[in-house]
Amino acid sequence: FSSLCSPLCSVVLAASCHDLDHPGRTNNFLIESHNELAINYNDTSVLENHHIATMFRLCREDERQNIFRAVPPAKAKAVRKRVIQLVLATDLSMHFSFVANLKNRLAVSFSPTTNDEDMTILLRTIIKCADLSNPARPEKVSRYWTAAVTEEFFQQGDEERARGMTISAFMDRTQVCLVVHACKHNTH
């Protein structure tokens, strides 16, 4: 169980669950539509809290899926805390405050090998980069996922329109989407 408690394992766990049971809508949509998830998580990092809770609930409900079953409670608690911190880092509403905090920390001193807080900042940075890394993937893979995410956005926009809500930025299929347009017509 010592490897399960390593920083690398925490980031792998966080990456594996950071979009678990994603409903295909944004935090803002869930909040504005008074969705049950928004109510459950008090309009705060709704999806991120849901992803984390779903993973830990699955571990608790089925002993076969409980990767923490042989881990001492104190170590399991520490891993849980770090995974929560890492998944919450993927909430884009916190992006600019995170970047400001990172810059401030780097300006003073930064030693992830000797400082646990710095290690957590490094791991949060890694998971944020991985979460937003689609353009860095091979072109065919990147185009596939860009199209899939764009369609998901458009479906949210369609639902917003049907509900009489303000259509969120980038979610309106009746407007030109430059990202998809560029992907479809780029021959380089």
N, C-alpha and C positions, 0 to 999 in steps of 0.2 A: 503493500500500500504506500510505500514511500514515494514511488514514481507517480501515483495518483495525486499526491500532495505537492508535486513540483509546479513551479510557475508555468512551464510549458504545457503540462497537462491541464492546468486551469484555463489557459487560453484556447486549447483544443476543445475542451468542454464548452466554453463560452461560444466559440465559433460554431460548434455543432448544434447549439440550441438557440442561437440568437434570432432566428426567424421561425422557430418551432410553432406550428399551429397558427401561422400568419393568416388573417382573414382577408388579405388583399385590399385593405383600406388603410389610410394614414391615421396617425394619432389624432390629428385635427378633425378628420371626418368623424371618427368614433366619438370624440368629445362633442362636436356640434350636433350630431344626430342622437345624442344621449344614449349611446350604445351601452349595453350591460357591462362590457369591459371597462369603459370609461368610468362608469359608476363604481365598479369594483375597485379600481385603482385611483379613484379620486382625481381623475383628469391629469395624472402625473405619469409621464413615461408609460403610457397605457400599454402599448404593444410590448415594449421591452420587459415590463413587469409580468405581463402575461406569458411571454416566452420562457422566462426564468421559472415562474411558478409551475408552468406545464411540465418542464423537465423534472423539477424536484418532486412534483406530484406523481409523475410516472415512476420515478425511482421508489417512492414510498409505497405505491399501490401494488407493485409487482416485484417480489423479491428477486426474480430472475433478471429484472432490469435495474436493480439497485446496485449501481457501481460502488456505492459507499458502504455496502453491508459489512465488509471486513475492515473498514477504516475506523480507528478509534474516534469517538464522538468529538473530541477537541480538534482533531485534524480535519474531520469532515466539516465541522463548523467553519474552520479557516478557509477551506476550499470553497465552500458555499459562499462565504463573504466575498472572496476574490472573484468568483464567477459572476456574482450579482454586480459587482463594480464594473466588470468588463462588459457585460451585456448592456448595462445602463449607459455605457460610453457610446453605444451605437445610436442613441437618441439624438437625431440631428438638431433638435431644438436647443441642445446643450453644446453644440459644436463650437461656437465662438468663445464661450466662456472656457471650454476645455482648452482650446488653442492658446488663449491668453494665459491660462494657468501653466500650460506646458512651456511657453516662452519665458515666463517669469522663473519657473523652476530651472530651466536650462541656463538662464542668465546668472544664477547664483552658484549652484553646483548641482551636479547630477551624477549619482552613483548607484545605478540599479543593482550592482553586484553586492553592495554593502548596506543599502538602504531599502527597506521593504516598501516604503511609500514610493520611492523612485522606480522600483521594479513594477509596481502596480501602474504607475503612469506610463512606463514603457509598454507594458502589456495592453493597456487601454489604447495606446497609440497604434499598436500593431493590429488590434481587432478593428479599430476605426478604418485603418488603411485597407484591410482585407475586405471590410464591408462595402467600401466604395471603389474597389479595384476593377470593376468590370471593364473599363476601357483599356486596362493593361493586359487583358487576356488575349489569346490568339484571336485574330479578327473574326473568324467564323463563329467562335463561341461568344465573343462580345456582341456581335450583331444579333445572334439568337436571343441572348438575355436582354439586350436593349429592346428588341421587339416585344418580348414577353412582358417586361416591366411597363413599357409604354401602353400595351393593351390593358394591363391591370389599371394603370392610371386612367385610361379612357373609360373603363368600366365604372370606376369611381365617379368620374365626371358625369357619365350617363345617369348614375343613381342620384347624384347631387341635382342634376337637372330635373329628374322625375320627382324629386322631393321638394323642388322649389328652393333649394339651397343655392348659395353663391358657389359657382364652379371654381374649384381650386386651380391655382396656377399649374400649367402643364397637363391638366386633366381633361381639357375640352377637345374632343376629337374633331370638332368643326373648325378649329383654328389650326394653322400650319404649325407643325412641330418640327422645328429646325433640326433637332438631334436625329429624329427618324429620317427626315428628308435627306440630311447629309449622309447618313449611313446607307440609305437606299441608292444614292446617286454618286457616291464616292467610288471612283474606279482605280484609285491609287493603292 
